[in-house]
Amino acid sequence: MNKATKRRGLGQVLDRAIAPFFPAWAAGRARARLAYTWRRFNAEFLSTYAGAVKDRTTNDWAAKTTSADSALIPDAATLNARARAMVRDQPLGRSGADAYKRHVVGTGITCRATAKQPRTGQELESYNAMADELWDSWVADPGAVDIEGRKTFLGFQRLGIKEFVTVGECLLVTSYVPRPDQVGLVLQALEPEQLDTTKWRAEGGNEIRGGVEIDTYGRAVAYHLHTTSHPGDSYRKAASTRVPADRVLHLMDPDRVRQTRGVTRFSAVLKTLYHSSMYKDFELIAKRMEACIGLAHTSGSGEAWPLGTRPPAGDDAVDARSNPEFQMEPGMIARLGPDETMALLNPQRPGANYGPYIKGLETEIGAGLGLDYSTLLKDYSVGVFSSQLQARLELWAETDPLQLLMTDLWLRPIRNEFITLAVTEGRLDAPGFYEDARMRAAYLSASWRGPAKRWIDPAKQAAAAKIALSLRLTTLRDICNEMNQDWREVLRQGKIEEEFAASLELDLVREVSKAAGQIEPRPRGEEPTGQSRPRHVVVGADGGNGDRLRTAAPDRGRIPVGRRV
């Protein structure tokens, strides 16, 4: 008898006992029981959504109703340990984490100062140049950026996004160290394992969830961190430190409201990754065992050497592990007894279904991680240009929001703190920075650019960009931002190169055309006389697929324009 049946039985006994003396009470209990039974019947048997039906086909479908933190924080240690093991030991896990590191950060998310006078809109060129000079010097100096003295600003970005994918979050603590040669801003990266999860209540009464102190609205007030040690280091134990939230930059992407901690991107595929790797290992072990065995001998006669074989000369017929040994010679005729058989092994592993099954698992894992098959496996042999382009567009749709998230939560606050300290230290002249909020916002303005998005087919995509520019569907700034270039610097450098080419009496446009393999039309009468003009194979420029070649016969007095092959 289960607990529900016992409770129901006790309730019925109580109803019968009170009914003669308290009929109204008994009637109220009966009505309440009937209403409860009706609501339960509706919930279990009259569900509107098929996914909410509760019957014998879904009795084993256990789904908990709980808050984000109640679901995540108790499992965080196990999830993080398993995710780190997958990234550390499994090829697909490592490839998935590295794919995000390549496409979100790549060679770095960079910025340029774009301060303008709020009233006139005029660019503050001298301020921008000085701010960029100070920033570029700081981000490239590990001794200035990192409290450990190992990582540049790019190193922090690459570490941060890999931690974000692997364990769902990464923390930065900002500090100030006065220095004569650099702005005193210093960063310290911390793993989520360095949060003190043993504390539940702060001195002021705030609740602490997974090492994060929050107020009644769930806002982070402080972080309790092991800043001078790591709980995983058994040789050193130190108490945690309460760090105010305004000094901590917490990179995470919450999936639910009132979610205090981040969750690994591998959460949906950890089980599949584990079992798929185990399956491949077992297949390999079985294959090795099959390769080690040449034949099998079955005997019921009990004779020691029934097949005409003999033990090795001068040996006790066993190896170092006490396994029987015997010798066989080419052309030997085996003499089988009445109860003896011999069978040659014919290994069947891994089998015809192994490849499709593994590919299906890999596709499922990639989908769970938000990556396409080609990016996860680095296999670009399948598909044509259009499918590869579509895969790249889907990948950018996954990684571009993460670039913005990292910029908003990490990079922009760091640069704002850097500029503020540079002004405070007197390294940067910014009149009105503290007096005028509009001026301060102007001084902090910057343009952020992600890593260059390389073109899959430069010829086609350059032609498309040219058309988009001519139709005013895009701008040079947008195109340069995709290639991680500053459009102003591109124009300035282009002018410098044109002026230098002119000083050497060179036609830069013609030289570039010649380098690209293009021949400009020659005026009539300049061709040598008495010579037949050869036929040229040129690439079709009619907006087709770009891969079809056509043979062009020269017309009168004109050489066809195109790329020689």
Secondary structure, DSSP 4 states (H G I P E B T S, - for coil): --HHHHHHHHHHHHHHHHTTT-HHHHHHHHHHHHHHHHHHHHHHHS-SSGGG--STTSTT-------HHHHHHHHHHHHHHHHHHHHHH-HHHHHHHHHHIIIIITT--EEEE--B-TTT--B-HHHHHHHHHHHHHHHT-HHHHBTTS---HHHHHHHHHHHHHHHSEEEEEEEE---SSS--EEEEEE-GGGB-TT--B-TTS-EEETTEEE-TTS-EEEEEE-SS--TT-TT-----EEEEGGGEEEEE--SSTT--S---TTTTTHHHHHHHHHHHHHHHHHHHHHHH--EEEE-SS--SSTTS-BPPTTS-SB-TTS-B--B--TTPPP---TT-EEEE-----S-TTHHHHHHHHHHHHHHHHT--HHHHHT---SS-HHHHHHHHHHHHHHHHHHHHHHIIIIIHHHHHHHHHHHHHTTSS--TTTTT-HHHHHHHH-EEEE-S----SSHHHHHHHHHHHHHTTSS-HHHHHHHTT--HHHHHHHHHHHHHHHHHTT--HHHHHHHHTTB-PPPPTT-SPTT-PPPPEEEE--SSS-S--EEEE--BTTBPPPSB--
